Amino acid sequence: MGEVTDYLATLDGPDGEAVRRVYTVARGLAPEAEEGRSYGMAALLLHGKGYASAVVAKQHLSLFPFSGQILPGLADRLGGFDWAKGTLRFSADHQVPEDLLRTIFAARISEIESSMRKR
């Protein structure tokens, strides 16, 4: 088992389903991503870099794309969500649309791959 799998096993109900959905979309775009930790959270890692994490917090669910550029670049599509440059907060009742998740994760993949080419 990996960090994400272990974390997801602790979740149940609508919040757990909503977090699982985020990871399912992220894995669909980067099936080679590995489970690990980033910034102390269970996360999917791509080429050793934080790619995606979703967690249950006390009053919301959070998505972390491990980038400060992606969400500000999508500000026009984030209406109705509480967000900061590194996190998008949502709930089981107000989930991030799948097309927006795909856009966020595709942008993060592009960032990671670009940083790999610069090495």
Backbone as ProteinMPNN parsed JSONL, in Angstrom:
{"seq_chain_A": "MGEVTDYLATLDGPDGEAVRRVYTVARGLAPEAEEGRSYGMAALLLHGKGYASAVVAKQHLSLFPFSGQILPGLADRLGGFDWAKGTLRFSADHQVPEDLLRTIFAARISEIESSMRKR", "coords_chain_A": {"N_chain_A": [[0.833, -1.183, 0.0], [0.341, 2.325, -0.55], [1.015, 5.751, 0.386], [-1.186, 7.42, -0.393], [-3.214, 5.524, -0.873], [-3.389, 4.409, 1.693], [-4.251, 6.686, 3.11], [-6.732, 7.224, 1.872], [-8.137, 4.988, 2.705], [-8.854, 5.657, 5.245], [-10.98, 7.324, 5.02], [-14.489, 7.983, 4.722], [-17.917, 8.057, 3.628], [-19.573, 10.915, 2.019], [-17.5, 12.89, 1.863], [-15.18, 11.341, 1.663], [-15.704, 10.014, -0.755], [-15.673, 12.202, -2.503], [-13.001, 13.076, -2.322], [-11.686, 10.771, -3.228], [-12.552, 10.809, -5.872], [-11.156, 13.028, -6.905], [-8.509, 12.043, -6.833], [-8.827, 9.896, -8.583], [-9.284, 11.15, -11.06], [-6.848, 12.548, -11.285], [-5.011, 10.41, -11.391], [-5.855, 9.246, -13.741], [-4.91, 10.995, -15.679], [-2.195, 10.882, -15.28], [-1.05, 8.097, -15.066], [1.343, 6.973, -14.358], [2.155, 8.218, -12.073], [3.381, 8.143, -8.749], [2.68, 7.019, -5.419], [3.207, 8.935, -2.496], [4.616, 11.34, -0.258], [4.163, 14.826, 0.12], [4.935, 17.981, 1.272], [4.162, 17.068, 3.765], [1.779, 15.742, 3.332], [-0.25, 13.029, 2.15], [0.278, 12.201, -1.187], [0.211, 12.281, -4.787], [3.014, 11.716, -6.741], [4.989, 12.905, -9.375], [7.609, 12.14, -11.34], [9.063, 12.404, -9.017], [8.207, 14.795, -7.972], [5.748, 16.807, -6.258], [2.516, 16.303, -7.347], [-0.313, 16.024, -7.085], [-2.666, 16.418, -4.477], [-5.303, 15.696, -2.269], [-7.308, 16.467, 0.442], [-9.192, 15.932, 3.466], [-10.29, 18.472, 5.429], [-11.124, 20.223, 8.471], [-13.382, 21.915, 7.975], [-13.773, 21.845, 5.263], [-12.891, 20.484, 2.033], [-9.744, 20.039, 0.478], [-7.81, 20.736, -2.386], [-4.601, 20.342, -3.612], [-2.428, 21.468, -5.957], [0.289, 21.733, -5.891], [1.606, 23.994, -6.878], [2.095, 27.435, -7.41], [1.218, 28.868, -9.546], [-0.792, 27.792, -11.165], [-3.585, 27.855, -10.244], [-4.087, 30.716, -9.942], [-3.927, 31.363, -12.651], [-6.236, 30.292, -13.58], [-8.275, 31.723, -12.545], [-10.643, 32.889, -13.555], [-12.252, 30.709, -13.87], [-12.78, 29.754, -11.397], [-14.834, 30.737, -9.904], [-17.155, 30.747, -7.253], [-15.751, 29.006, -5.703], [-13.614, 28.814, -2.869], [-10.358, 29.881, -2.799], [-6.775, 29.927, -2.881], [-3.457, 30.805, -3.974], [-2.18, 28.316, -3.857], [-4.01, 26.352, -3.133], [-7.221, 24.84, -3.503], [-10.362, 25.04, -2.239], [-13.125, 23.0, -1.538], [-16.252, 21.176, -1.41], [-18.091, 18.173, -0.578], [-20.631, 18.587, -1.429], [-20.303, 20.605, -3.237], [-18.505, 20.066, -5.593], [-15.407, 20.084, -7.453], [-15.659, 20.577, -10.865], [-15.186, 17.945, -13.257], [-13.908, 18.596, -15.712], [-12.519, 20.893, -15.007], [-10.816, 19.892, -13.021], [-9.27, 18.237, -14.684], [-8.024, 20.176, -16.27], [-6.497, 21.557, -14.354], [-4.78, 19.485, -13.463], [-3.534, 18.746, -15.873], [-2.13, 21.084, -16.413], [-0.332, 21.061, -14.273], [1.13, 18.74, -14.824], [2.356, 19.576, -17.177], [3.984, 21.647, -16.15], [5.721, 20.151, -14.499], [6.94, 18.433, -16.366], [8.163, 20.326, -17.994], [10.046, 21.379, -16.208], [11.659, 19.172, -15.978], [12.846, 19.008, -18.479], [14.511, 21.177, -18.425], [16.657, 20.474, -16.922]], "CA_chain_A": [[0.0, 0.0, 0.0], [1.064, 3.584, -0.575], [0.521, 6.834, 1.244], [-2.534, 7.846, -0.809], [-4.117, 4.399, -0.622], [-3.6, 4.332, 3.139], [-5.065, 7.836, 3.521], [-8.101, 7.037, 1.383], [-8.763, 3.939, 3.512], [-9.357, 6.259, 6.49], [-12.098, 8.217, 4.693], [-15.75, 7.37, 4.338], [-19.005, 8.986, 3.358], [-19.477, 11.816, 0.871], [-16.182, 13.53, 1.778], [-14.26, 10.335, 1.15], [-16.006, 9.808, -2.174], [-15.237, 13.392, -3.245], [-11.537, 13.054, -2.373], [-11.324, 9.659, -4.133], [-12.822, 11.271, -7.236], [-10.026, 13.883, -7.302], [-7.368, 11.17, -7.113], [-9.13, 9.1, -9.782], [-9.036, 12.014, -12.224], [-5.4, 12.8, -11.351], [-4.35, 9.177, -11.85], [-6.221, 9.028, -15.137], [-4.047, 11.82, -16.53], [-0.789, 10.525, -15.045], [-1.077, 6.778, -14.42], [2.683, 6.635, -13.872], [2.399, 8.905, -10.798], [3.602, 7.253, -7.618], [2.189, 7.493, -4.133], [4.235, 9.356, -1.56], [4.244, 12.477, 0.577], [4.687, 16.127, -0.252], [4.518, 18.949, 2.283], [3.564, 16.339, 4.872], [0.48, 15.174, 2.966], [-0.287, 11.959, 1.157], [0.216, 12.875, -2.483], [0.735, 11.632, -5.978], [4.267, 12.333, -7.168], [5.327, 12.68, -10.77], [9.054, 12.374, -11.449], [9.53, 12.785, -7.697], [7.669, 16.111, -7.582], [4.341, 16.824, -5.888], [1.626, 16.452, -8.497], [-1.696, 16.23, -6.653], [-3.104, 15.933, -3.173], [-6.627, 16.139, -1.843], [-7.458, 16.079, 1.845], [-10.357, 16.376, 4.225], [-9.981, 19.373, 6.541], [-12.235, 20.298, 9.424], [-14.583, 22.548, 7.448], [-13.807, 21.791, 3.802], [-11.95, 19.583, 1.364], [-8.746, 20.857, -0.211], [-7.017, 20.205, -3.492], [-3.295, 20.997, -3.703], [-1.698, 21.114, -7.177], [1.72, 21.936, -5.638], [2.069, 25.056, -7.757], [1.486, 28.725, -7.13], [0.844, 29.536, -10.789], [-1.925, 27.177, -11.877], [-4.899, 28.372, -9.85], [-4.274, 32.11, -10.36], [-4.138, 31.385, -14.098], [-7.594, 29.8, -13.852], [-9.163, 32.494, -11.663], [-11.945, 33.116, -14.189], [-13.029, 29.465, -13.809], [-12.857, 29.316, -10.01], [-15.948, 31.391, -9.228], [-17.931, 29.842, -6.414], [-14.836, 28.258, -4.85], [-12.647, 29.551, -2.068], [-9.055, 29.395, -3.232], [-5.573, 30.741, -2.76], [-2.611, 30.397, -5.09], [-1.721, 26.938, -3.762], [-5.042, 25.4, -2.711], [-8.608, 25.046, -3.915], [-11.233, 24.443, -1.242], [-14.42, 22.588, -2.092], [-16.987, 20.297, -0.495], [-18.759, 17.053, -1.244], [-21.831, 19.148, -2.045], [-19.887, 21.55, -4.278], [-17.252, 19.486, -6.058], [-14.733, 20.685, -8.599], [-16.067, 19.867, -12.083], [-14.131, 17.082, -13.797], [-13.112, 19.285, -16.737], [-11.609, 21.804, -14.317], [-9.77, 19.037, -12.451], [-8.38, 17.823, -15.776], [-7.238, 21.346, -16.652], [-5.523, 21.783, -13.282], [-3.767, 18.425, -13.469], [-2.755, 18.846, -17.116], [-1.2, 22.203, -16.243], [0.736, 20.641, -13.356], [1.968, 17.804, -15.579], [3.16, 20.4, -18.08], [5.017, 22.307, -15.341], [6.718, 19.162, -14.072], [7.694, 17.983, -17.543], [9.004, 21.443, -18.404], [11.184, 21.462, -15.282], [12.533, 18.029, -16.261], [13.602, 19.326, -19.701], [15.483, 22.222, -18.118], [17.785, 19.912, -16.187]], "C_chain_A": [[0.881, 1.251, 0.0], [0.394, 4.611, 0.307], [-0.913, 7.24, 0.896], [-3.546, 6.746, -0.521], [-4.427, 4.284, 0.863], [-4.488, 5.475, 3.632], [-6.523, 7.639, 3.098], [-8.844, 5.976, 2.19], [-9.32, 4.486, 4.821], [-10.61, 7.096, 6.268], [-13.344, 7.425, 4.356], [-16.767, 8.457, 4.028], [-18.75, 9.887, 2.159], [-18.116, 12.513, 0.738], [-15.155, 12.562, 1.198], [-14.459, 10.086, -0.339], [-15.504, 10.983, -3.01], [-13.717, 13.432, -3.369], [-11.064, 11.933, -3.304], [-11.496, 10.073, -5.599], [-11.669, 12.13, -7.745], [-8.831, 13.011, -7.678], [-7.602, 10.319, -8.361], [-8.857, 9.913, -11.045], [-7.533, 12.251, -12.38], [-4.655, 11.578, -11.87], [-4.668, 8.889, -13.308], [-5.337, 9.804, -16.097], [-2.574, 11.464, -16.391], [-0.741, 9.171, -14.339], [0.286, 6.347, -13.878], [3.02, 7.325, -12.546], [2.487, 7.881, -9.677], [3.036, 7.873, -6.352], [3.369, 7.848, -3.237], [3.715, 10.472, -0.692], [4.88, 13.728, 0.0], [4.098, 17.136, 0.723], [3.749, 18.273, 3.417], [2.228, 15.685, 4.579], [0.666, 13.975, 2.051], [-0.501, 12.616, -0.195], [0.625, 11.928, -3.596], [1.957, 12.423, -6.413], [4.532, 11.95, -8.616], [6.787, 13.088, -10.942], [9.615, 12.901, -10.129], [9.008, 14.123, -7.186], [6.187, 15.991, -7.224], [3.478, 17.145, -7.094], [0.2, 16.777, -8.04], [-1.904, 15.676, -5.257], [-4.492, 16.489, -2.924], [-6.829, 15.606, -0.432], [-8.775, 16.595, 2.411], [-9.847, 17.235, 5.377], [-11.231, 19.479, 7.414], [-13.516, 20.855, 8.796], [-14.695, 22.529, 5.926], [-12.901, 20.669, 3.313], [-10.975, 20.476, 0.608], [-8.041, 20.06, -1.289], [-5.733, 21.025, -3.557], [-2.61, 20.561, -4.99], [-0.189, 21.345, -7.065], [2.346, 22.936, -6.606], [1.362, 26.346, -7.37], [1.024, 29.458, -8.369], [-0.457, 29.023, -11.413], [-3.264, 27.812, -11.509], [-5.078, 29.846, -10.19], [-4.521, 32.235, -11.869], [-5.527, 30.925, -14.507], [-8.642, 30.567, -13.052], [-10.557, 32.696, -12.255], [-12.838, 31.878, -14.158], [-13.264, 28.997, -12.375], [-13.956, 30.016, -9.211], [-16.767, 30.374, -8.439], [-17.072, 28.972, -5.511], [-13.976, 29.225, -4.056], [-11.277, 29.001, -2.453], [-7.973, 30.417, -2.918], [-4.617, 30.196, -3.814], [-2.174, 28.94, -5.026], [-2.761, 25.921, -3.357], [-6.426, 25.826, -3.206], [-9.481, 24.306, -2.907], [-12.61, 24.167, -1.862], [-15.118, 21.723, -1.052], [-17.592, 19.152, -1.291], [-20.02, 17.533, -1.957], [-21.525, 20.105, -3.192], [-18.5, 21.125, -4.769], [-16.694, 20.244, -7.252], [-15.156, 19.899, -9.841], [-14.887, 19.089, -12.682], [-13.286, 17.795, -14.853], [-12.136, 20.276, -16.111], [-10.486, 21.022, -13.636], [-8.764, 18.638, -13.532], [-7.475, 18.986, -16.215], [-6.14, 21.62, -15.625], [-4.409, 20.749, -13.351], [-2.931, 18.438, -14.743], [-1.733, 19.974, -17.019], [-0.048, 21.812, -15.329], [1.676, 19.656, -14.043], [2.897, 18.583, -16.498], [4.285, 21.097, -17.331], [6.124, 21.327, -14.965], [7.57, 18.719, -15.246], [8.621, 19.083, -18.046], [10.232, 21.559, -17.5], [12.154, 20.307, -15.514], [13.402, 18.315, -17.491], [14.705, 20.341, -19.444], [16.714, 21.692, -17.406], [18.973, 19.687, -17.052]], "O_chain_A": [[2.012, 1.233, 0.485], [-0.658, 4.364, 0.896], [-1.754, 7.385, 1.783], [-4.621, 7.015, 0.017], [-5.578, 4.086, 1.252], [-5.369, 5.267, 4.466], [-7.438, 7.866, 3.89], [-10.063, 6.061, 2.341], [-10.168, 3.847, 5.444], [-11.239, 7.532, 7.232], [-13.273, 6.34, 3.779], [-16.479, 9.646, 4.162], [-17.827, 9.652, 1.379], [-17.63, 12.706, -0.377], [-14.356, 12.935, 0.339], [-13.493, 9.963, -1.091], [-14.971, 10.785, -4.102], [-13.198, 13.789, -4.427], [-10.134, 12.133, -4.086], [-10.681, 9.724, -6.453], [-11.246, 11.981, -8.891], [-8.213, 13.218, -8.722], [-6.664, 10.055, -9.113], [-8.261, 9.404, -11.995], [-7.005, 12.164, -13.488], [-3.76, 11.707, -12.705], [-3.833, 8.343, -14.031], [-5.046, 9.336, -17.198], [-1.788, 11.724, -17.302], [-0.428, 9.101, -13.15], [0.366, 5.456, -13.033], [4.064, 7.044, -11.957], [1.762, 6.886, -9.661], [2.929, 9.093, -6.233], [4.389, 7.159, -3.221], [2.517, 10.551, -0.418], [5.987, 13.693, -0.538], [2.891, 17.138, 0.967], [2.802, 18.841, 3.961], [1.603, 15.128, 5.481], [1.619, 13.914, 1.275], [-1.359, 13.487, -0.339], [1.292, 10.917, -3.372], [1.934, 13.653, -6.446], [4.321, 10.806, -9.019], [7.15, 14.242, -10.716], [10.522, 13.734, -10.117], [9.341, 14.532, -6.075], [5.461, 15.184, -7.804], [3.694, 18.146, -7.777], [-0.42, 17.706, -8.557], [-1.391, 14.614, -4.903], [-4.811, 17.61, -3.32], [-6.554, 14.44, -0.15], [-9.374, 17.546, 1.909], [-9.062, 16.771, 6.204], [-12.266, 18.885, 7.111], [-14.606, 20.339, 9.044], [-15.61, 23.13, 5.362], [-12.233, 20.0, 4.101], [-11.349, 21.555, 0.149], [-7.724, 18.882, -1.125], [-5.773, 22.256, -3.558], [-2.241, 19.393, -5.114], [0.534, 21.17, -8.046], [3.464, 22.746, -7.086], [0.175, 26.343, -7.043], [0.49, 30.562, -8.267], [-1.14, 29.766, -12.118], [-3.997, 28.259, -12.391], [-6.14, 30.213, -10.692], [-5.25, 33.126, -12.304], [-5.949, 31.14, -15.644], [-9.772, 30.104, -12.902], [-11.547, 32.674, -11.523], [-14.043, 31.977, -14.391], [-13.883, 27.955, -12.16], [-14.005, 29.903, -7.986], [-17.032, 29.272, -8.918], [-17.597, 28.273, -4.645], [-13.654, 30.318, -4.522], [-11.064, 27.789, -2.434], [-8.238, 31.603, -2.719], [-4.941, 29.215, -4.484], [-1.823, 28.372, -6.06], [-2.446, 24.737, -3.244], [-6.738, 27.013, -3.306], [-9.355, 23.093, -2.739], [-13.165, 24.984, -2.598], [-14.621, 21.562, 0.063], [-17.6, 19.168, -2.522], [-20.428, 16.956, -2.965], [-22.391, 20.382, -4.022], [-17.48, 21.722, -4.422], [-17.414, 20.948, -7.961], [-15.024, 18.675, -9.864], [-13.74, 19.531, -12.616], [-12.069, 17.614, -14.887], [-11.04, 20.477, -16.633], [-9.33, 21.444, -13.67], [-7.553, 18.697, -13.316], [-6.294, 18.784, -16.497], [-4.994, 21.883, -15.987], [-3.229, 21.097, -13.302], [-1.732, 18.166, -14.692], [-0.603, 19.836, -17.488], [1.096, 22.19, -15.582], [2.892, 19.732, -13.862], [4.088, 18.284, -16.586], [5.416, 21.14, -17.813], [7.31, 21.631, -15.095], [8.793, 18.638, -15.132], [9.74, 18.804, -18.477], [11.335, 21.811, -17.983], [13.351, 20.451, -15.269], [14.564, 17.909, -17.537], [15.711, 20.369, -20.153], [17.717, 22.399, -17.301], [20.005, 19.216, -16.573]]}, "name": "protein", "num_of_chains": 1, "seq": "MGEVTDYLATLDGPDGEAVRRVYTVARGLAPEAEEGRSYGMAALLLHGKGYASAVVAKQHLSLFPFSGQILPGLADRLGGFDWAKGTLRFSADHQVPEDLLRTIFAARISEIESSMRKR"}
